[in-house]
Amino acid sequence: MVEKSTISYNFRLFFSLIIQMFIFFVAAENLDIPRAWFLFLVIAIYYLISFLVIYQKKPEIIRARGGRSFRSDTKKWDVPLLLAYSILGTFGQFIVAGWDLGHIHFWPLGLGYLVLGLVLYIVFAVLITWAMIHNPFFEPSVRLQEDRGQKVVKSGPYRIVRHPGYLAGILMHTGIAMVLGSGLALVYCFIIAFLLVVRTYLEDETLQRELDGYREYTQETRFRLIPGVW
């Protein structure tokens, strides 16, 4: 019997994709945008493959992410940040891109950007899946998971940067804008990246204060988000 959390996990993914498609094409007022259809197909394929891989390797991640996004012990500062990212990142970028491609044509990005964007999206897909496989505590909101015996994860991509999930998010949004060919959506990525950088900083400070062994881990893996930079 399929677990309720597994159904919820997949429902959230594919329902959000349907909403993204809807708001994009409504904003564009045009269904004849081949690069958009290509992107949504790529996203659907990623959702399916990543689910199968993660479910086989770390099914507890599916259970955790299929539950509530916010818990009673979610850090108070993370509630507005996660909500802002959900609105501005998950959906806002598609409104901006749709309006741009359907009406403004602010800065059209040629086919070279499509190829580069697809590469970035593939790197995102590999990085985020790799991180989830190695980190059983990869939940939507920031909290100290005492109920799940949270400990420091040092393997996989966590040997390179301390927050590979946020790096993957920045790559994803950048890749989406490039695949769609929307220069305005690419500029808009700076807003999303800013939110993710702020969240990275606050989560890292929280873990240094509250998670045993994390401060020592920062001496082993020096960079939070971008190798060699920060």
N, C-alpha and C positions, 0 to 999 in steps of 0.2 A: 504494500500500500504506500502511495506517495505521501510524504509528510506535508503537512499544511504549510510549513515554513518554506519548503521547496517550491510549492505552487505559488506562494506569495512572492518569493524571490523572482521567479520568472515573470509573474504577472506585472510586477513593478517595472522590470526591464522593458518588456515589450509594450506595455501600456504607455510608458513614458516615450517610447519611440513613436507610437501612433500619435501622441499629442504633439511631439516635435514636428512630425510630418505635417500635421494639420495646421499648426500655427505658422509654419514656414510657408506653405502654399497659400494660406489665407493672406499672409502679409505680402507675398509676392503677387497675388492675384493672377497667377500664371502657373499652369501645371507642366508646361513644356520647358522644363529646366533639366536636361539630361544629367548634369553633374550632381544635382540634388538626389535624383533617383538612384544614381550610382552610390552616393554616400550612404543613403538609408539602407541599401542592400548590404554594403560593407559592414555597417553597424549591426544589422540583423545577424549576419554571419559571425561576427565577433561575439555577440551575445550567446549564440548557440554553442560555438566552440569553447568559449571560456567557461560556460556553465558545465559542459561535459568534462572538461579537464579538472576544474576545481572540485566538482562533485565526486570525481574519482579519487583525487589526491587529498582533499581537505573538505569533506562534507560538512564539518562543523562550521565552516565559514558560510556556507549556504544557509544553515540554520540561524546563525547569528544575524546575517544581513537580511534574512527573510522576516525577521521579527520587527519590533518597533525601532524606529530611527532614534528616538529619544528615550532615555531611561531616567529613572528617578535620580541617579547619581551622575547624569550628564553634566559636564561643567557649564555653569550658567552663561559664561561668555561664548560658549560654542553654539548655543541655541540661535541667537540672531545671525551668527556667522554662517551656520549651516543652512538656515532658511534663506539668507541672502544669496548664497552660492546656488542653492536649489532653484531659485527664481531667476537670477541673473545668468547663471551658467547653464543649467540644464535646459532652460527654455528661452531665456532672454536672447542668447546668441542667435537662435533660429529666427526670432522675430526681426532682429537687426539684419541678418543675412537675407531673409526673404524680402524685406522692404528695400534693401539695397539692390538686389538683383532684379526685382520687379519694377522699381521706380527710379532710384537715384543713380545707380551705376557710378558710385563714388570713385572706385579705383578697381577696375576689372583685372582679375588675376588670370593670366594665360595658362595654357596647358602645362607649362613647366611647373607652375605652382601646384597643379593637380597631382603630378607625380611626386613632388616633394611632400605635399600634404598627406598623400597615401603612405609614404615611407614613415612619416612622423606618427600617423595613426597606427601603423603596424608596430612600431617601436613602443608606443603607448600600450597597445594590447598585450604585447609580450611582457613588458615591465610590470603592469598592474596584475596580470595573472601570476607572474613569477613571485611578486610580493605577497599575494594572497596565499599562495601555496606554502610559503615559508612562515607566514605570520598568522597563526590561528586566532589572533586578537584583532583582526582587521575589521573593525565595526564602523558603522556610519558616523557615529558621534564620538566625541572625546570624553572618556571617563577612565578612571582607574578600575579595571575589571577584577576586583577582588573575588567576585563570585565565580570567576573562571580561572582563578589562580594565575593572573597575568604575570609574565616575566619578560625580561629583555630578549628580543630576537636579534641575533647577530649574523644569521646565515643569509645566503642568496643575495638579493640586491641591497640588503641592510649592511653588507660589508662595504658598500660603495658610498651610499648616502643614508642618512637616518630616516628620511621620509620619502621613499621612492613613490609612494602613492600620490603625493602632491605633485612631484615632478611629472609623473605619468599624466596627471590631470592637465597640467599646462601644455604638455605635448599634444594631448587629445584635442583641446580646444583650438590650438594653433593649426593642427592638421585639418580639423573640420572646416575652418575658415578657408584654408587653401584649397581643399578639395572642392568646396562649393564655388570658389572663385570670387569671393566677396572681400574686397579690401576693407570695407567698413567693419565687417565682422572680425577681420584680422586685427584692426586697431582696437576694437572692442575687447579683444583678448587681454589687453593690459589691465582692464578692470577686474576680470576674472583672476588673472595672475596675481594681482595685488591682494585679493581676498585669500587666495591660497597661500601666499607668502606670510600674511598676517596669521593665518591659522597654523601654519607650520611653526612659526615663532612661539605662539602661545602654547601649542601642544608640546613642543620641545621643552619649554620652561616648566610646564606642569609635570612632565615625566621626570625631569631632573630633580624636582622637589619631592615627588611622591612615589616613584617606582624604584625599588631597591636595585642597585647595580647599573642604573641608566647613566648616572653621572660618569661612572668609570667607562662605560661604553662610548661616551662622547670623546674620550681620549683615544679610543681605537678607531672609531669612524668619525672623523673630524667634521665632515661637512653635512649640513642639514638637508640641503635641497639640490645644489648644483656642485658636482665634483670640481674641486680646485678653486671654487668661488665663494660659496657660503653654505 
